[in-house]
């Protein structure tokens, strides 16, 4: 099953709209971790010294990249929450409720 559904909606004889519906979405922590995967994939770590005395660098293994990205994202989001940098919004059902006096908030 694909995580993306695409449908064309016919409005009249001429006008059509393409609708894309994502069925799987990462939350803020997941999005940060996904971004960090790209960053950490470019990082190397010390792997000893060559016979000529130069530092050897090896790329991180995929499991190391994922572990570092997840741990960093979790720590960052925890810190963001403690600093009050995360905004929380009401559930969609509350926003769609009939009470329009407060615009759902």
N, C-alpha and C positions, 0 to 999 in steps of 0.2 A: 504494500500500500504506500502510495506517495504521500509525503507530508504537505504537498501543495496541490490544491484543486483550482482549476481555472475553468471558468464558465463564461460564455457570451450571453448577454441579456439583450433581447431585441425589444426596443422601446416602441418603434413604429416601423414604417416601411424603409426608413433611411438610417435612423440612429441606432447604434449598437454600443454596448458598454462591455468591456472585458473586466471580469471580477476575479481577483486572485484571493484565495482564502488559505492562509497558512494554518495547518492543523497541528504543527509542532513549533513551539516558540521558546527560546531561552529567556529566563528572567534576567534581571540586571547582573546578578552574580555570574550567571552562565555566559552572558555577553562579554563581560569583562574577562572571564577565563578564556573565552574563544579568542579575544584580541591578544591576550598574553601568550597563547599558543604560538601565534605568528612571531611575536617578539622573542620568546624563549627558544624557538626553533633556530634562531640566528646566533645563539649564545654557545660559546665553547667553554669547556672546563679543562683545568690542568690535567695532563696525562703523563707527568714525569718530565724528564730532561733527556734530550738526544745525546748521542755520543760526543757531539761537538759542544755540548753545554747549553744548547738552546731549549727554551721551554716548548714542550709538546702540548698541543691543544687538540682535544677531540670534541666532536659535536655531542650534544646531549642525546641520549637514547629517547625514543618516543615516550616510554613510560616515565622517564625523568622530566620530560617537557610537560606532560599532562599533570604529573604530581606537583611540579613547581607552579604551574599556571593555576591549578585549583586551589592550592594552599594560599597563594598570593591573593587571588580574587576573594576567597573567604575572609582572610585577614583584613583586606582593604574594605570590604563591605561592612564588616563588624565595626571597624574604625569610623567609617562614614556615618553609620548609625549612631555611634556614641557621640559624634560631633554634631548630630542633627542635620546632616547633609542629605538625608533621604526623605523624600516627600511621599506620603501615603495617600491614596485616593480611594473614594468609596467604591463598593462593588458596582458592576454594570447594572444590576437589577435596581439598585437604589437610584442611579442616574436616570433610568428609564421609568421610574415611578411617576404617577400622575401629579404628585406634589411639585409644581413648577415654581413655587414661591422662593425657593432657595437655590435654584439651578442644580439641585441634586447634592449640594454640599451642606 
